Amino acid sequence: MKGIFYICCTLGLIFLFSSSCDNLNILDEVLSFESEDLLMDFSIEPADVLGYHIFKEKTVHSNLDSLFEAKDFSANRLESITLVTAIVEITGPSDTMSLSYLDMVKITIYTPELGEGTIAENLKIPVGVKKIELDIMEGDMKGYLEAEEYILTVYGILNTRSYDKRELEARIKYKFTMTPGF
């Protein structure tokens, strides 16, 4: 019986010293999860003229504490928040409409403390598409989302006057990265 114990201990030590420390140190791993989509519905009215427009401003009340509680994380473990998805698409009223009447679209975030920053944009809208994925701007958004509230704004440039009302939706999704801990 002692022989089996010594063999197991020896094999365990061999495994321990032959493996890299990075693989064994589970506490150094970084945990992350994605938020649900944050939706911003807006419309472009027939009376809109050409040029630069603010399509939607949405005040978002930060609920990080309840989000972390639901995920069973402590808020003090938050390392970073990044944007992983930003999409704009036509939701109605016609299946034949496209985003070709837009030259560009961008989404910004604002707090009084940090000012305004562009988080996603598409500066060249392809012809004939109903849905576009915006280019994500690099950077940690932790400071913005830790504020009590922040403002998201959808901007765009119309290149053609619309004679029909167009319903659109912008969707964004965040990735929360947490440091390990208990």
N, C-alpha and C positions, 0 to 999 in steps of 0.2 A: 504494500500500500504506500509506504514511504517512497519507493522507487517511482511510482506513477506520479506522486506529488512533485518530486524533484524534476522529473521529465517535463511535466506541465509548466513548472516555474521556469525552467531553462528555456523551453520553447517560447514562453511569454516574454522573457527578457530578450531573446534573440529577435523576436518580432518587434518589440519596443525599440530596440536600437537600430534595426534595419529600416524602419519606416521613417519618413521625414517628419520633422516636428510640425510642419504645417498640416499634415494629414491628421495628426493626433490631437492637435489643439483645437477642439471644436469651439471653444469660446472665442476664437479669433474669427470665426465665420461671421459674415454680415447677413442679416435677415432682411427681407424686403417683401412688400406686397403692393398691389395696385388698387387704386380707388375704383369705385364705380364711375361710369361716365357722368360728367357734369354737362347738362344740356342747356343750350341757349337757343330758344326758338325766336325767329324774327322774320319779318316780311319786307319785301321791296314793293312799294306802292307804285301804281301807274303814274302818279304825278311827279315822281322823282326825276330830277334833272341829272345831266351828265356830271361826272367829276367825283370828288372825294365825299364819302358819306360815312357817318357813324350809324351802323345798322342796329346795334344792340349794346346797351350798357346794363350789366347785371351786378348788383351788390350781393356778395356772397358772405354770409356769416360763418366764420370759421367754427368748425365743430371737431377739432382735432382730438380733444379730450374724449368725446364719446366714441370717435373712430378707434382710438387706441384702446379704450375700454372694451369695445366689441372684439377687437383683435387680441386682447389680453396682453397688451404692451404698455410700458410706462412711457409717458411723454418725454421724460428726460433721456430716453434712449434714442430719440430721433436724431439721426445723423444728417440726412439730406432728403429733399423732396425735388423730384425732377418731373418734367412733362414727358410722357411716353407716346401719347396719341393726340392729334388735333385734326379733326375732320369737319368739313363743311359740305352739306349736300342739300339738294332741292327735295322738299317733302310734299310739294303740291303746288297748284292743283292739277297740273297736266303732266302726263308721262313724256310728252314731246319736248318739254323745256330742258335747256342745258344752262350751264354756268358761263356760256360764251359772252354774255353781256358784261362780265366783270373782267377788268384788267388785272386786278390784284385783290387779295384779301389778307388781313392780318388780325391777330388777337393779341391784345395787350393786357397787362395786369397792373394795378395801381394801389398803393397805400400812401397816406400822407407822409409817413416816415421815410419810405424808400423811393417815392416817385413812381413814374410809369416806365415799364419795360416791355418790349415786344417778346412774347413767348413762342409765337408760331406765325408763319406767313407763307404765302405762295405768291410770288411776284409775277408769275406768268401762268395764267389759267389756260389749259389746253382747250381746243375747240371741241364742242360736242359732248363734254362730260357732264354728268349730273352730280358727281361726288368727287371731291378732291381731298387728298391728305396734305396737310400743311407741313412745311419744313419746321422742325423743332429747333428753337434757339437753345444753345448750351447754357447751363447755369443752374445753380441751386435756387429753388424757389422757397426754401424754408422760411426765410424772413417774411415773405409776403403772406404765406399761409398761417404763420404763427400770429399774425395780427388778428384783432377781434373781428374785423371784416376787411374785405378787399373788393376791388371793382374789376371785373372782366369786361373788356370792350371788343366788339367785332367791328372793324373798319373795312372799307373797300372802295374801289374806284369803278364807277359805272362807265362803260364805253358806249353803250347804246341805251336809249330811253326805252323803258319797258311800258307796254300798253296793257299788260296783264299783271295782276298782283301775283307775286312769287313768294311762296312760303319756303323758308330755309331753316336749317338747324345746324348749329355748331356743337360739336362734342369734343370734350377734352378728358384726358385721363392722366392721373398723377401716379408716380411710383414713390413709395415711402421706403427709405432705407434706414434700418435700425441697427444700433450696435448691440452686440450680445450682452446679456446680463440677466440678473434675476430680480 
